[in-house]
Amino acid sequence: MTGPRQRALDLSERLASLPPEKRALFEQLMKGVDGGAASRRVPAAAPVTEAPARVDIHRADVVVREDRKGTMKAFYDRVNRNLDTTAFSAHAVFLNFGYVANERPQAAAVPLPRFCLNKNCQKLILEVIADVDLTGLDVLDVGCGRGGTAAALRTYYAPRRVVGVDLCAAAVAFCGRTHVWPRTHFVNGDAESLPVADASVDVVTNIESSHSYPRIASFYAEVARVLRPGGYFLYTDLLPIESIDPCLQQLAACGMRLVDRRDITSNVLLSCDETAGTHLAAFEGDHDADVMGDFLALPGSKTYDDMTSGRSRYEIFKLQKARGGL
């Protein structure tokens, strides 16, 4: 394990060695950590003014501190409390960028109705599930957020059981109030230490969430631990281009075999062009334009530009746990 050795490194020395742009991004990410508890006491309608950076999450030259997890939690708690105070609250169940079909092949086996709310966000989930038959299976959604994936699973498929796990207590509370389905549960928990028994689920889903995990290898090991032999890990995220192969190598080391992968960056960009402005309208109050632009991938934001330039790529991965176990 590299975690303990990484934490033992001198943070200030490593930061000093970073290029100015990376150092500034890291400092933005860590900003406000000491005031995390105070942030959680901000009234629900307080504006969201600070977001964790989407870039550099997986880069080996950035030292990851446990404090960052607190920063992430405080940010998403604040996002959820803000949404809960708006007129959009009951319908604001998705936080992903969405998917719009183009000339690239589509993989979803289930069609969406012609008219439905959050169509692009739901389409992304269906593309991630692709041709996997969930009938009668136990599904774990890690980073469940406000329950959009769980709702889509219950609406379009027939799993036996759905469990959502999220670090954000406000999101889990919202899910418990909003998504009342049989054999569907939501738990406050950590993706790097899942509150789930060994070999107890058939499918793990993870939609646009892993970029915020300080120790991605720990998450991958947990996915392998909780999956039954032959189970599937259905996974999508926007990742820095140079981190994708190392992530796949880490998954392979956990006994996860890559079955399929698809670059859907162009589809996600089309969705951002269509809906990012609408998503921004769901956040009432005064917000830092750059922060919200990056969080929602508004055209012209750094997140959007990283996709158009090729610095980051949005991919879907279908992996399967070895049938013989780890």
LINDAUR-V963002 format. One line per field, one symbol per residue. ss: DSSP state (H for helix, E for strand, - for the rest). phi: phi as a letter, one per 20 degrees, with the letter a starting at -180 (. if undefined). Layout:
ss: ???
phi: ???
This chain:
ss: --HHHHHH--HHHHHH---HHHHHHHHHHH-----HHHHH--------------------------HHHHHHHHHHHHHHHHHH----HHH---------------------------HHHHHHHHHHH--------EEEEE-----HHHHHHHHH----EEEEEE--HHHHHHHHHH-----EEEEE-E--E-------EEEEEEE--HHH---HHHHHHHHHHHEEEEEEEEEEEEEEHHHHHHHHHHHHH--EEEEEEEE-HHHHHHHHHHHHHHHHH-------HHHHHHHH-----HHHHHHHH--EEEEEEEEEE-----
phi: .eggffffffffffffefggfffffffffegngfdgffffefggeffedbcffeemfdffedfedggfffffffffgfgfffffeefegfdeddcefnbcfcfffedfedeegfdbflgffffgfffffldfeegmeedddemflenfffffffedccffbccdcbfeffffffgfedddcflccccfadfebfecfgldcebddbdlcffeegcfffffffgffeffgnfdddbbaecggfeffgfffffffendefebbcedgfffffffffcgffffffdenecffffffffdlfgnffgfffffenfccecdcdccfgfenf
